[in-house]
Amino acid sequence: EDTDFVRMNHGKVRQPGSIRQRYLGVRLIQGNRHAEHRQSLTGDLNADIASATAALKSLRAAAGDAHPDPHLLLPDKVASSSVARDGGLPPSADVVDRIVDAARGSDLVGIYAAGPVFRGFADSSGQRNWHSATTFNLQWSLYHRADKAVKSGYAGFAWDDADFVARMDEARERLALVAQPSQSLPPGKYRAYLAPSAVDEIAGLLGWGAFSGRALATRQSPLNRMEGGERLDPRVTIREDTVNGVAPSFQSEGFARPAAITLIERGALVGSLVSPRTAREFDLAANGANSYESPESFAMDAGELDAADAIAALDDGLLIGNLHYLNYSDRNACRMTGMTRFATFRVQHGRIGAPADVLRFDDSIYRLFGANLEALTTERELL
């Protein structure tokens, strides 16, 4: 990666810096025995080649002494590829100037990271793969005092001044609401609008084994009930959307990834992420999943509700901007618990009112995205 990092607080730059790092992984395979080596690259080509050559000699000895691996699976055909996604970002210094100008008069705390991340693969069969993606990620909070703040984010392949300014304006409007005395709500059931960042936390928790081919085969997936016929709302479709994401179209053993893998279609579980080892052990078809079999380009299909109308449609309930500390309270039932964080607001008569004190929730995915789901927005956000 070649990444610029800029940390800010009180609306000023406090720590600018750049990271340039390279790693080389070498895997030597002899029959069903194998050994691996990984090293950081210095940028001195001759020194790096000498180091890698010495490592290869060590791997030849190590592979011969390794135990046979009954679950080793390698690609049976060459699938070379080259992908470069570059939206043409402005220089980081220019972007940071715009952020500081937009935050003038506010206590902004945040971090901006931007630049290319790339990965290459080569094997002795002649396969060659290359992937690079240049992206930016801005995460910031506008602070009122103590733990009273509004958290916002903006990420993507191409910077848009108008989009950023609109997000900053919305954050300022909600910061004014945060200044009001907060309400303490009694435990109970509340209608809720979950902002994209809150849904992202739920998606992240589902990434812990929910779509794993191995977890499903061994009955350890939180979505096991869906194999028995349990369904989410028919409007819910979830994919591993590699072609539109940041992750490469190949994985570390050289298996190609499909452009997309549908995991849940119209509320039904129809697919899983299967790594080569899981494929060999459970006689499944490998589909380019990583060894953890977790999504890298998790995508949910859009709905039919305009985001601008979401608060009015909610009418009476909670606007939840962020969640954190999520975990399973009942893994077999895909029941999860977590807490609200920053700027959760009470909504009454379709209008955003006072902030709500920090809340803990405990609910099942089959209710959140199933029986109790009322709508999904037409807009989606890249995080």
Disulfide bonds with the S-S distance in Angstrom:
none
